[in-house]
Amino acid sequence: MSFTWRYLVRSDGSFSRIGNLNGSLDDISDEGLTRLHPADRDEEEEQARLCSRCGGDLLLYWHGPLMTGVWMELCPAYDAHRPAARAFIRWYRDSDRDPKVLPQLFEDWETETMHAHGWARAAQHQAPVCPPAPPGLTPRGRG
């Protein structure tokens, strides 16, 4: 089972991050994802959140990785000194933003923010390379 993310970026810079289990969303266009995850959800509308550190307006708030209980906040006033946050803020404010760079920007910001909360991203281990079977153990085909 593989798990990746699909990112849907709207023209105003807002985005959705949607779990893509076993590539299930690979064949769905961005327009199809927009219909699945509309931007104007009245029933889920929340009040604008303020930065818990300085009280300023947040550019983005997002839940941290599962089971951490961390709410990640992107505050332009408070986080502009952090490299990944600064890059995300610049991308968000750029009207000619490239949606293809969002996954890396988000991952870098998430890593930086979680590190500030005392968490570290575990290294993704590659499966060991399996050597080929010895020729004497390979079953002979019929032909």
C-alpha positions in Angstrom: 0.0 0.0 0.0 1.4 3.4 -0.9 0.3 6.8 0.4 1.0 10.1 -1.3 -0.8 13.5 -1.4 -2.6 15.3 -4.1 -2.6 19.1 -3.9 -5.4 21.2 -5.3 -4.4 24.9 -5.6 -7.1 27.4 -6.1 -6.6 30.8 -7.9 -6.7 32.7 -4.5 -3.8 30.6 -3.2 -5.9 28.4 -0.9 -5.3 24.7 -1.3 -6.4 21.3 -0.2 -4.2 18.4 0.5 -5.9 15.1 -0.2 -4.7 11.6 0.6 -4.0 9.6 -2.5 -4.0 6.0 -1.3 -2.5 3.6 -3.9 -2.8 6.3 -6.5 -6.6 6.3 -6.3 -6.8 10.0 -7.3 -4.2 9.9 -10.1 -6.8 9.7 -12.9 -9.0 12.5 -11.4 -8.4 15.9 -13.0 -8.1 19.1 -10.9 -11.6 20.0 -11.9 -12.8 16.7 -10.6 -11.0 17.3 -7.3 -12.6 20.8 -7.1 -16.0 19.2 -7.3 -15.1 16.7 -4.6 -13.6 19.4 -2.3 -15.4 22.7 -3.0 -13.8 25.8 -1.6 -17.0 27.3 -0.3 -18.2 24.8 2.4 -20.7 26.7 4.5 -21.1 23.9 7.0 -17.4 23.8 7.7 -16.8 27.5 7.7 -14.8 28.7 10.7 -13.9 32.0 12.0 -10.5 33.3 11.0 -7.9 32.1 13.5 -5.3 34.4 15.0 -1.7 33.6 15.7 -1.3 32.0 19.1 2.1 33.6 19.5 1.6 37.2 18.4 -2.2 37.6 17.9 -1.7 38.6 14.2 -3.6 37.2 11.2 -2.5 33.8 10.0 -1.8 33.0 6.4 -2.4 29.3 7.0 -3.1 27.0 9.9 -3.0 23.2 9.4 -3.1 20.1 11.6 0.2 18.5 12.2 0.9 14.8 11.4 -1.6 12.3 12.8 -1.4 11.6 16.5 0.9 14.6 17.3 -1.9 17.0 18.4 0.0 19.9 16.9 -1.7 22.8 15.0 0.8 24.3 12.6 0.5 28.1 12.1 2.0 30.2 9.4 2.1 33.8 10.6 3.7 36.3 8.1 4.8 38.5 11.0 6.1 35.9 13.4 7.5 33.2 11.0 9.2 35.4 8.3 12.6 34.7 9.8 12.4 30.9 9.2 13.6 29.8 5.7 10.9 27.3 4.8 8.1 29.5 6.2 9.5 32.6 4.3 9.5 30.6 1.0 5.9 29.4 1.6 4.8 33.0 2.4 6.4 34.3 -0.8 4.8 31.5 -2.9 1.4 32.2 -1.3 1.5 35.9 -2.0 2.8 35.5 -5.6 0.0 35.9 -8.1 1.9 33.8 -10.6 2.5 30.9 -8.2 3.5 27.6 -9.6 1.2 24.8 -8.1 3.9 22.2 -8.9 6.2 23.5 -6.2 3.6 23.4 -3.4 4.2 19.8 -2.3 7.9 20.5 -1.6 7.2 23.9 0.0 4.5 22.3 2.2 6.8 19.4 3.3 9.6 21.8 4.1 7.3 24.1 6.1 5.8 21.1 7.9 9.2 19.7 8.8 10.5 23.1 10.0 7.3 23.8 12.1 7.3 20.3 13.7 11.0 20.6 14.5 10.2 23.8 16.4 7.7 21.7 18.4 10.3 19.1 19.2 9.5 16.6 16.5 11.8 15.3 13.8 10.9 13.6 10.5 12.0 10.0 10.4 14.2 9.1 7.5 12.4 7.1 4.7 14.3 3.9 4.4 14.7 2.3 1.1 14.1 -1.4 0.7 17.3 -3.3 0.5 18.3 -4.4 -3.0 17.7 -8.1 -3.4 20.4 -10.0 -5.2 19.4 -12.2 -8.1 18.8 -15.8 -7.3 21.7 -18.2 -8.0 21.3 -19.9 -11.4 21.2 -23.4 -9.9 18.1 -22.6 -7.9 16.1 -21.1 -10.8 13.4 -23.5 -12.0 13.7 -24.5 -15.6 10.9 -23.6 -17.8 9.1 -26.0 -20.1 9.2 -25.5 -23.7 
